[in-house]
């Protein structure tokens, strides 16, 4: 089966890693996945493209003018027809808008969209407009996949035919630390106390301002604690200002983006997800797989995988006090937290593998082709 995945990636984050894992497993299954990577004119090689090359996944860059570019969408379709693709699979609002609004007579191919999650949290912004258009474009897809049950009930999807919407949970590959990590600033930082870690894009929806506030409160209970936030993004300067204002310099490290950041997890004590909105974050699955105790906000699909007192701890969104108390609880009752972490790993291995994810998508593709 020939599958063309279409994405406009902004880095190498959750959706991109899901796509790479999916394409790799599809290739192992005897399919022929190709990734169409959208970008602006003049844009150099993207992190997704470089990583795909390293993994041996075929990826084709498409560069054209920003916005709802009909000619750009037509160029992708021409490529798909010329290469005898059988399925178009879109990831993210830009790919959805480009391919979803193309008339079916021109597409002549089934189109599957995966909704990884909507991140807009400000009521009047460009991203909210694009996400609204994304919701409209999904009406013209042959199938729409959400990464968790909660997302299936999102208002933007309620107008769709029930049998058009499918839940296919994200999956991760088996993680192997492999060669030793370099003795870098992160490793040095982790040597000096109870390390709280989070991994993700430095953007408003990740709620890192609440995490820093929670960490400031935590220091009253756990003096030898430190906070590590691995990732890059537009909120870096704002977060640095919060750290400075609270006198946390030296206690909080923002080292930027790291490839395979999960490899640092074994050197940390607790993984915290402070997001205001989520789908089903890959970083959470990675932390669970690596048997790291988890504290997370109860958003998106997270309550379906984190069961309080069984596989981790849930807290309300935006509540820095409860977030701090939950992290402190992990510190005080660490053996119980490790027991929960072991059950969390068992769950991820059983229910959230990339093999299961890839087979579920291929079954859906086959249904559409039949």
C-alpha positions, 0 to 999 in steps of 0.5 A: 500500500502506498501512503502519502503523509502530508505535514507542515512541521514547526519542529520535531515535536509530538505530531512529528514523532508520531508520524515518524514512528508510524511511517517506520512501522508501515515500512516494516509492514511492507507498505510504502510510506512517503512524507510530503513536507510542506514549507515556505519558499526559501526554507532550508531543510527542516528538523523533520526532514533531517530526522526522516533521512536519518531513519531511512524514511522517504521524504519529499520537500514542497516549498511554496507561498504561505496561506491557502495555496491552491497551486501548492495543494495541486502540486502535492496531488500531482505528485501523489497521482504520478507516484501512484499513491493510494492514500493521502494522510494529513497531519495538522491544520495546514495540511488539512486545509490544503487537501481537505478543501480540494474537490474530490473529483480532483483528489481522486484519492481517499484522504485520512486526517489525524487530529493530534490536538488543537493548541490555540488558547487565545480567543482572538488569534491567527492560530484560532482562525486556522483551527476553525478552518481546520474544523471545516476542512474535516467535513470533506475528509473520508476519515478523521482520526483522533488520538484519544476519546476526549478529542472525539467529543470536541465541538469541532468534530460533533458535526461529522458523521459518527462513523467517519470519526475514529480513535487511534491512540498514539504509539511509541517505539521501544526506547533504548538509551543506547550509547551513553549521553554526553556529559553536558550541562543537563547531566551536570544539572541533574547531579545536584538534587531532586530533579523535576523535568518537563519536555515540550515546546516553550509555548503558552499552551504548555503552561510552563509559567504555572510549573515554574510557580509550582516549583517555587512553592515546592522549594519550601518543602524540598530545598534540594530540588531543581527544575529542568524544562527541555524544549525551545519556543516563543515563550523562552524570554517570558519564562526566563523573566519569570525565573529571574523575578522569582530568584530561581536562576541556577535552580531552573534550567532551560537548555533548549531543544535536545534530540531524543530528550527522553534519554535524559529521563532516567537522571530525573525523579519526576516528570511533570506535564503542566499543559493547558490543552493536549491531545495525547502527548508523546513525551508523557508516553515516553516518561511512562515507558521509562518508568519515571513517576508522572504528575500531569494536568487532567486535559485531553486524553491524559485522564484516560491513561493516568489513573490517580493512585494507580499510574500517576497523579492528576491535577486541575489545569492552572493550579500551581498550588496543587501541582506543587503539592503533587510533586512534593507527594512524589518526593515524600512517598517515592517508593509508592511513586515508583510502583505507580511508574511500573504500572504505567510502563506496563500499560504503555507497553500493552496499549500504546505501541507503535505496532498497534497504532500502525496496524489500526491505521492500515486497517482503516486505509484498507476499509476506505480502499475497499 
